[in-house]
Amino acid sequence: MSLASEYRNQFQWRNWQGVLEALAPLRGQTVLDLGCGIGDLAAELAARGAGVLGVDANPELLEYARSRQIPNVEFRNVDLRGPVELGITADGIWCSFAAAYFVDLPAALWSWARNLKPGGWIAVTEIDDLFGHEPLSARTETLLNAYCDDALTSRRYDFRAGRKLKGHLEDAGFSATKSLILEDREFSFHGPADERVLEGWRARFERLKLLQDFLGGEFDAVRKDFLTCLMRADHRSLAKVCCSIGVKDPSS
């Protein structure tokens, strides 16, 4: 399964309506979609009357996004890890499932905010505790927690970013106005997973090469235990999908 195909499947499992309804009316606004992927959220923002600039560093995803020819949406190949100068002043910034790649998120937010007008808004959505599901064996839980700790120490990814979003916004000079916990049928649910959700998790494990390297000979056992957990009637998710919305200082 290609990454673009995974993204197409995942969109239906998210409660994006909950975030979109928390925003002020978008008609006539210019919105940056940072980490836009295949453009699903850019399309939703544009459907509500915004002009959207979607940026991503993945050429495969951008090729698919451009092929959709979404009205009032432009896509650019931009590496968000460097200084981001897009040549526009936006009314709002949307960022979903990209923030965890920035371990020093306040610095990244500050860089992105240079493209945001004073008083403009930002909405950041991120998963918290991706592998937080139970019941797992003690060994699986220990290994997955160790991997998450290693990813943070190595500055690759913050698997616990969701709980930190509000503080990160405030550290970057935003006034945090709303914090939401979103329903999610892939990451945050109880009981057995839908077969399509299981397929998505299988594909995720296949592309998590760093996890495979970290676990070595224990990878197959961990993957089997995790997928079995998702299929159980007594499965419970500890993971959460978190969103924080903030406003840039009007005087900045």
DRENGU-290598 format. One record per atom (N, C-alpha, C, CB): x negated, y, z negated; residue in one letter. Coordinates in steps of 0.05 Angstrom, whole numbers, plus 5000, padded with zeros to 4 digits. Glycine has a CB too. Example, Ala and Ser with C-alpha at 12.3 -4.5 7.8 and 13.67 -1.06 7.14 Angstrom:
BEGIN
473648864844a
475449104844a
473649344844a
477449114819a
474349554858s
472749794857s
474250014843s
471849884886s
***
This chain:
BEGIN
498349765000m
500050005000m
498250255000m
501950004975m
498750445019s
497150685020s
497950864997s
497550825046s
496151054990l
496751244969l
499151414976l
494251424963l
499351495001a
501751655010a
504351495005a
501451735039a
504251235011s
506551065007s
507251044977s
506150785018s
505251024960e
505751024931e
507051274923e
503050984916e
506151504933y
507351764925y
510251784934y
505751994937y
510751674958r
513551684968r
515351534949r
513751574997r
514451304940n
516051134922n
516451264895n
514850864919n
514351394885q
514351504858q
516251734854q
511651584850q
516751894875f
518252134872f
521052084860f
518552274899f
522251864868q
524951794858q
525051734829q
526151564874q
522851674816w
522751594788w
522351824769w
520651384784w
521952064780r
521352294764r
523852474759r
519152464777r
524052594736n
526252784731n
525353064737n
527152764701n
524753124762w
523753384769w
525953594766w
522753394798w
528453514768q
530653704765q
530553844738q
533353564768q
529653694717g
529453814691g
527454044690g
528553604671g
525254034705v
523354254705v
524454474723v
520654154716v
525454404746l
526354614765l
528654784753l
527354484791l
530354654737e
532554804725e
531554984702e
534654614714e
529154924692a
528055084670a
526755344681a
526054924654a
526355354707l
525055594719l
527155804726l
523455514744l
526156054728a
527956264738a
528556214768a
526556544734a
530656344779p
531256304807p
528756344825p
533456484816p
528356174844l
525956184861l
526256324887l
525055904866l
528656404894r
529156524921r
527456774924r
532156584925r
525956784946g
524357014952g
521557014939g
525757264944g
521056814922q
518456804909q
516356664926q
518756654882q
513856724920t
511556574931t
510456394910t
509356764943t
510356134915v
509555934895v
507155774905v
511855754888v
505155734888l
502955564894l
503555284882l
500255674882l
503255084898d
503554804889d
500754684889d
505554634907d
499554674865l
496754584862l
496654284857l
495354744839l
495254144875g
495253854875g
497853754887g
494953744846g
498453854911c
501153814923c
501653534934c
501454014945c
499553374937g
499953104947g
501253104974g
501652944927g
503452944977i
504852925003i
506953135007i
505952645006i
507253324988g
509053544993g
511853514983g
509153605021g
512453314967d
515153274957d
516153514940d
515353024941d
514353604922l
515253824905l
515154094920l
513453844880l
513354114939a
513354354956a
515954374970a
510954344976a
517054154980a
519654144994a
521854224975a
520153875006a
521754134950e
523854204931e
523754504924e
523554034905e
521354614921l
521054894915l
522055064939l
518154964909l
521354974963a
522255124987a
525255114990a
520855015012a
526454884984a
529354854986a
530855044968a
530154564980a
529455144947r
530655334929r
530055624936r
529755274900r
528855664960g
528555924970g
525756044968g
530356104957g
523855884958a
521055984955a
519455944980a
519755844931a
517556114984g
515456065004g
513155924989g
514456325018g
512155704999v
510355534984v
507655494998v
511655264978v
505455524983l
502855444992l
502055204976l
500755684989l
501854974989g
501054724976g
498154674981g
502754494985g
496654614960v
493754564963v
493054294951v
492054784951v
491154154964d
490253894954d
487553844966d
492353664961d
486053664954a
483353604964a
483353334979a
481353594942a
485653194981n
485752934994n
486752965023n
487552744978n
484952925043p
485852955071p
488052775079p
483452915089p
488052525069e
490252335076e
492952435068e
489752065064e
493152535043l
495652635033l
496552895048l
495452695003l
494553065053l
495253315068l
496153255096l
492853495068l
494953065109e
495852985136e
498752905136e
494052765148e
499452745116y
502252655114y
504052895108y
502552445093y
503153065090a
504853295082a
505353475106a
503453455060a
503253525122r
503553705145r
505353575167r
500853765158r
505353315169s
506953175189s
509953215183s
506252885190s
510653275159r
513453315151r
514553575162r
513753295121r
512853765168q
513654025179q
515854155162q
514653995208q
515254185137i
517254295118i
517454595122i
516454225088i
519754705127p
520054995131p
519155155107p
522955065137p
517755375113n
516755565092n
514655445074n
519155665076n
513255245084v
511155125068v
508555105085v
511954845058v
506355195074e
503755175086e
502054995068e
502355455090e
500354825080f
498554645065f
495654715072f
499254355071f
493954715051r
491154765055r
489454565039r
490455055046r
487154495050n
485254325037n
483554495019n
483454165057n
483854474993v
482454634973v
481654454950v
484354864963v
479154484942d
478054344918d
478554524894d
475054284921d
480454444877l
481154604853l
479054604832l
483754504842l
476954444835r
474754444815r
472954684818r
473154184817r
472954814841g
471255054844g
472855304841g
469955044872g
471655534845p
473155794844p
475355784865p
471256034849p
477755844857v
480055834875v
480956114882v
482455674861v
480256194907e
481056454917e
482756404942e
478556634923e
485356424940l
487156354962l
488056594979l
489556214951l
487256834971g
487957064986g
490757154985g
487257025015g
492257064965i
494957144960i
495457194931i
497056934971i
497557344924t
498357374896t
501057254893t
498357684888t
501257034879a
503656874877a
505356964854a
503056584875a
507956894856d
509756944834d
509756714813d
512656974844d
508956474823g
508956244805g
506956034814g
511656134803g
506155874795i
504455644800i
505755394790i
501655674786i
505855194807w
506954924800w
504554734802w
509254834820w
504254564781c
502154374781c
503154114767c
499554484766c
503353904782s
504453654771s
502453424775s
507153584783s
501753284753f
500053054753f
497353104766f
501352824767f
496253344761a
493553414770a
491853524747a
493653624792a
493153624726a
491753764705a
489853584690a
493653884685a
490453324687a
488853144671a
486053104683a
490252874668a
485753164709y
483053144721y
481153364712y
483353154751y
482253564698f
480653794689f
480453784658f
481954064698f
478253654649v
477853624620v
477753894606v
475353454614v
476454084619d
476454364609d
478654514623d
473654504613d
481154444616l
483454544631l
483754854627l
485954414621l
483354964603p
483655254601p
481955414622p
482955354574p
479555324627a
477855454646a
479055434674a
474955344646a
480055204681a
481355164707a
483855344709a
482054874712a
485455344688l
487855514689l
487155804692l
489455474663l
485055894679w
484256174682w
483456224711w
481856234664w
482056044724s
481256074752s
483756084770s
479355854761s
485555904766w
488055894782w
489656154779w
489755654775w
489656254754a
491356494748a
490456744762a
491356544718a
488056744773r
487156974789r
488857004814r
484156944796r
490256794822n
491956804846n
494856854838n
491756544861n
495356934812l
498056964802l
498457254793l
498556774778l
500657374800k
501157654793k
501557674763k
503557754808k
501057914751p
501757954723p
504657894717p
501058244715p
505157754696g
507957674690g
508957434705g
509757904695g
507157314722g
507957084737g
508156834720g
506057034760g
509456624730w
509856384714w
508056154723w
512856304715w
507755964705i
506355714711i
507855484698i
503455724702i
508155264713a
509355014703a
507454784707a
512154964716a
506554664686v
504554444688v
505854194676v
501954524673v
505853984692t
506953724683t
504853514684t
509353644701t
504653354662e
502553154661e
503452924643e
499953274650e
502352684649i
502952444633i
501252454608i
502352194650i
502352344587d
500852314562d
500852024554d
502052494539d
498451904551d
498151624543d
499251434564d
499551584516d
498151444588l
499051284610l
499350984603l
497151314633l
497350874589f
497450584582f
498850534556f
494550484581f
500250724545g
501550694519g
504150534522g
502150964507g
503950274523h
506350094525h
505949864505h
506749994554h
508149764496e
508049544477e
510349344482e
508149644448e
509949084475p
507748974460p
505448884479p
508648734444p
503048974472l
500548884485l
498848724465l
498949124497l
497148554475s
495348424456s
493448624444s
493748194471s
492448564421a
490548744408a
488048794425a
489648634380a
487148584439r
484848614456r
485348804480r
483948344467r
487648774493t
488348954515t
488549234505t
491048864528t
489849284483e
490249554472e
487449674466e
491949554447e
485749524454t
483049624447t
481449694472t
481449414431t
481549524493l
480049574517l
481149824532l
480149334535l
483749844534l
484950074548l
484350334533l
487950034552l
484550334507n
483850574492n
480950644495n
484450534462n
479150444496a
476350494500a
475850624528a
474750234497a
477350524548y
477050634575y
477950924575y
478650474595y
480150984562c
481151264561c
479151444547c
483951274547c
478051344525d
475951504510d
473551554528d
475151354485d
472751344543d
470451374561d
470951584583d
469651104573d
473351574594a
474051764615a
473952054605a
476851704626a
474752094580l
474652364569l
471752444563l
476352384544l
470252264551t
467452324544t
465852384569t
466252094529t
466452234591s
465052274616s
466152504632s
465152014632s
468252634622r
469452864635r
470652804662r
467353084638r
471752554665r
473052484690r
476052534689r
472552184695r
477252484665y
480152484664y
480952484634y
481452244679y
483152624628d
484252634601d
486852484601d
484552924591d
486852234592f
489252074591f
491252174570f
488651784586f
490452354553r
492252464533r
492752754537r
491052404504r
492652844562a
492953124568a
495753234562a
492253174597a
497753074565g
500453174563g
501053324537g
502452954566g
500153204515r
500653324489r
499153584484r
499853134467r
497153644501k
495453874498k
496154114515k
492553804503k
498254084533l
498754284553l
499354554541l
501054194570l
501154564521k
501854824510k
499454964499k
503954774487k
497754824484g
495354954473g
493455044495g
493954764455g
493154884516h
491454964538h
492455214552h
491254734559h
495155234556l
496255474568l
495555724551l
499255454572l
495955694525e
495455924507e
492555994506e
496455854479e
490755794507d
487855844508d
487055994533d
486255584505d
488555954555a
487956084581a
489256354583a
488755904604a
490656444562g
491756714563g
494656724571g
490256884581g
496056504574f
498856504580f
500556504554f
499556254597f
502956604556s
504856574534s
506556324541s
506656834531s
506356124525a
507855874529a
510855934522a
506755644513a
512655884541t
515455954536t
517255704533t
516456114559t
516455474545k
518155234543k
516354994544k
520255224566k
517154794528s
515854534529s
517954314532s
514054484503s
517554144551l
519553934558l
518353664557l
520853994585l
519953464549i
519253184552i
521253074572i
519353024524i
520252964594l
521852894617l
522452594617l
520652974643l
524852514624e
525352234629e
523752144653e
528452194633e
522951894653d
521351794676d
521651494677d
518351874673d
522551394700r
523151104702r
520750934708r
525151064724r
518351064712e
515950904716e
514150914691e
514451014740e
513851144678f
511951184657f
513251164629f
510551434660f
515651254626s
516851294600s
519651174599s
516951584592s
519750914594f
522350764594f
522150534575f
523150674623f
524350424568h
524450184551h
525849964565h
525950254524h
525249714558g
526349484571g
524749414595g
529249534579g
525649204610p
524049114633p
524049314656p
525248844643p
521749324669a
521449514692a
522849414716a
518449554698a
523849594732d
524949534759d
522649414776d
526049794772d
523349224794e
521349094810e
519749294827e
522748884829e
521049504836r
519549704851r
517549854834r
521449914865r
518249894809v
516350014790v
514049834785v
517850084763v
514549574782l
512349384778l
510549384803l
513549094774l
511649394826e
510049414851e
508249654850e
511849414876e
509249874840g
507650114838g
505350084818g
509350354830g
505949954796w
503849904776w
501649714787w
505049794750w
502549514802r
500649334814r
498749484833r
502049104829r
499949654849a
498249814867a
496450004852a
500149974886a
497350114830r
495650294814r
493250134803r
497250414790r
493649904793f
491349744783f
489449674805f
492349484770f
490349634829e
488649574852e
486749804858e
490249494876e
487750054855r
486050284863r
484550404839r
487850494876r
484950294815l
483450394792l
480650254791l
485050354766l
478950314810k
476350184812k
474650234788k
474850274837k
474750474776l
473150524752l
474050354729l
473250824745l
476650314727l
477650134706l
476649854710l
480750144705l
476749764735q
475749494741q
472749464733q
476049434771q
471249674740d
468349664733d
467949664703d
466849904745d
469549824689f
469349854660f
470049594646f
471150074649f
472149454655l
473049214641l
471448964651l
475949174647l
470348984674g
468848754684g
470448504685g
466348714667g
469448284673g
470748024674g
473348014659g
468947824663g
474048224644e
476548224629e
478748364643e
476148354601e
478148474667f
480248634681f
482748474688f
479048744707f
482348234699d
484748074707d
486548014683d
483847814720d
485347944660a
486947884636a
488448134626a
485147774614a
487048364627v
488348604618v
490648684637v
486348844616v
490148664663r
492348724682r
494748544678r
491248704711r
494148284675k
496348094672k
497948154646k
495247804671k
496548204625d
497948264599d
499648514602d
495848294577d
498548724615f
499948974617f
502448934634f
498149184630f
502248804657l
504548764675l
506648584662l
503648644702l
505748384647t
507648214632t
509148384611t
506147984619t
507748564598c
508948734579c
511248904591c
506948924566c
510749004615l
512749164629l
515249004637l
511549294654l
514948744639m
517248574647m
518848474623m
516248344663m
517948524599r
519248414576r
521748564568r
517348404552r
523748424558a
526148554548a
525648734525a
528248344541a
523548674508d
522948834485d
520749044491d
522048654462d
520149084517h
518149284524h
519049564514h
517749284554h
517149714503r
517549994496r
515150154506r
517850014465r
515850394516s
513750574526s
513150784505s
514650704552s
510650824499l
509751044482l
508851274498l
507450944464l
508551234524a
507651454543a
509951654545a
506951334570a
509151904551k
511052124555k
510152284579k
511252304529k
512152394593v
511652584614v
512352864603v
513252524640v
510253024600c
510553284587c
510353514607c
508353314565c
511853724602c
511653964619c
511554204600c
514053984638c
509654384606s
509554644592s
509754864613s
506954664575s
511355064606i
511855294623i
510855544608i
514955324631i
509355714623g
508255954610g
508456194629g
505455904602g
507856424618v
507856674632v
505256814629v
510256854623v
504156924651k
501657064650k
502157344637k
500457094678k
500257424622d
500357694609d
500957904630d
497757754593d
503158064626p
503858264647p
501658484650p
506458404639p
499958514630s
497858724631s
495258624644s
497358834604s
495158364650s
492658254661s
492658244692s
492157964651s
***
